[in-house]
Amino acid sequence: MVMFTAKLNKKKVVIALIIFGLLLCGAILLCRDRDTAPTASTTITVKDNQARVDFLKSLGWEVEAEPIDQQNVIIPKEFTGVYEEYGKIQTEQGFDLKEYGGMEAVRYTYKILNYPGEADVVADIIVFRNQVIAGDVQSVALDGFMHGLSMPESSGS
């Protein structure tokens, strides 16, 4: 039989408890962030308005310098009807909006100035913690359209 002995003093116990507490806090923070900040397969960081405009420009869109609307939105936990179709558009362009179900994000709407053959077209981008998590381009006409953020192929761009 082998026996080990160790001398413990108050200082060593306090240091061990502090280290254990820090490790526990770190583990809790990592788990909490994983639950509240899902990672999308497509990660686009937009920290301010200029970054959002630049993102849209990188896709070929000319937009007004300021959004025409900004609104807080809550992503539904379950996608049915219109939301189900919207979720499909997002999945096709690499966003997984369902990961954000129940969370609050901000929708920014920009007027598009160069949509081929159309007027009154806007781009929406939905942002959660400075990350684009969804987006679309749509006509505001009653018989309008909606598609992903990419420029239509028939535009010649």
C-alpha positions in Angstrom: 0.0 0.0 0.0 1.3 3.5 -0.9 0.4 6.5 1.1 0.9 10.1 0.2 0.9 13.0 2.6 0.7 16.7 1.9 1.1 19.7 4.0 -1.7 22.1 3.5 -1.7 25.6 4.8 -4.3 28.3 4.6 -2.6 30.1 1.8 -2.5 27.0 -0.5 -6.2 26.2 0.1 -7.2 29.8 -0.7 -5.1 29.8 -3.9 -6.6 26.4 -4.9 -10.2 27.7 -4.3 -9.6 30.9 -6.3 -8.2 28.9 -9.3 -11.2 26.5 -9.1 -13.6 29.5 -8.9 -12.0 31.1 -12.0 -12.2 27.8 -14.0 -15.8 27.4 -13.0 -16.7 30.9 -14.0 -15.0 30.5 -17.3 -16.9 27.2 -18.0 -20.2 28.9 -17.1 -19.5 31.8 -19.5 -18.6 29.6 -22.3 -21.8 27.5 -21.9 -23.9 30.6 -21.6 -22.5 32.2 -24.8 -23.0 29.0 -26.7 -26.7 29.0 -25.8 -27.3 32.7 -26.6 -25.0 33.3 -29.5 -25.3 30.6 -32.1 -22.7 30.6 -34.9 -24.1 30.9 -38.5 -22.3 29.1 -41.3 -21.9 32.5 -42.9 -20.4 35.1 -40.7 -20.5 38.8 -41.7 -19.7 41.4 -39.1 -21.3 44.8 -39.5 -20.5 47.1 -36.5 -22.1 50.3 -37.9 -24.1 51.8 -40.7 -21.2 52.2 -43.0 -20.3 48.5 -42.6 -23.9 47.5 -43.5 -23.8 49.8 -46.6 -20.4 48.4 -47.6 -21.7 44.8 -47.2 -24.6 45.6 -49.5 -22.2 47.3 -52.0 -20.0 44.1 -51.9 -23.1 42.3 -53.3 -23.4 44.8 -56.2 -26.2 47.0 -54.7 -26.2 50.7 -54.6 -28.2 51.9 -51.7 -29.1 55.1 -50.0 -26.5 56.0 -47.3 -28.9 55.7 -44.4 -31.6 53.0 -43.7 -35.2 54.0 -44.4 -36.3 51.8 -41.5 -34.7 50.2 -38.5 -36.8 47.9 -36.3 -36.3 45.4 -33.5 -37.7 42.0 -34.5 -38.0 38.7 -32.6 -37.1 35.7 -34.6 -39.9 33.1 -34.2 -39.1 29.9 -32.5 -41.1 27.9 -35.0 -41.3 28.7 -38.7 -44.7 28.3 -40.3 -46.3 29.8 -43.4 -44.5 32.9 -44.6 -41.7 32.5 -42.0 -41.0 29.0 -43.4 -40.6 30.3 -46.9 -38.4 33.1 -45.6 -36.3 30.6 -43.7 -35.8 28.6 -46.9 -34.5 31.8 -48.7 -32.0 32.3 -45.8 -30.9 28.7 -45.8 -30.2 28.9 -49.6 -27.8 31.8 -49.0 -26.0 30.2 -46.1 -27.8 31.6 -43.1 -29.5 29.4 -40.5 -32.1 31.7 -39.0 -33.7 28.9 -37.0 -30.7 29.0 -34.6 -31.8 32.4 -33.5 -35.4 31.4 -32.7 -36.8 33.5 -29.8 -34.0 36.0 -29.9 -34.3 39.7 -30.7 -32.4 41.2 -33.6 -32.5 44.4 -35.6 -33.8 44.6 -39.2 -32.3 47.4 -41.3 -34.0 48.4 -44.5 -32.2 50.2 -47.3 -33.6 51.6 -50.5 -31.9 50.0 -53.5 -31.0 52.5 -56.3 -29.8 50.1 -59.0 -32.2 47.1 -59.2 -32.4 46.1 -62.8 -35.6 47.3 -64.5 -37.5 47.9 -61.2 -38.1 50.9 -58.9 -39.2 50.8 -55.2 -37.0 47.9 -54.2 -35.4 47.5 -50.8 -32.8 45.3 -49.1 -33.4 44.1 -45.6 -30.6 42.8 -43.4 -31.2 41.3 -40.0 -28.4 41.7 -37.5 -27.8 40.0 -34.2 -24.8 41.2 -32.1 -23.2 42.9 -35.1 -23.5 39.7 -37.2 -25.7 39.5 -40.3 -28.0 36.5 -39.7 -30.4 37.0 -42.6 -31.3 39.3 -45.5 -33.4 39.7 -48.5 -34.2 41.9 -51.5 -37.9 42.7 -52.1 -40.2 44.9 -54.2 -42.5 47.0 -52.1 -45.2 46.7 -54.8 -48.4 44.7 -54.0 -47.5 42.1 -56.7 -43.8 42.3 -55.8 -41.1 39.7 -55.2 -38.6 38.6 -52.6 -35.3 36.8 -53.0 -31.9 36.5 -51.3 -29.4 39.2 -51.2 -27.5 38.3 -54.4 -27.9 40.4 -57.5 -30.2 38.6 -60.0 -28.3 36.9 -62.8 -30.2 38.7 -65.6 -28.8 42.0 -64.4 -25.5 41.6 -66.3 -23.4 42.2 -63.2 
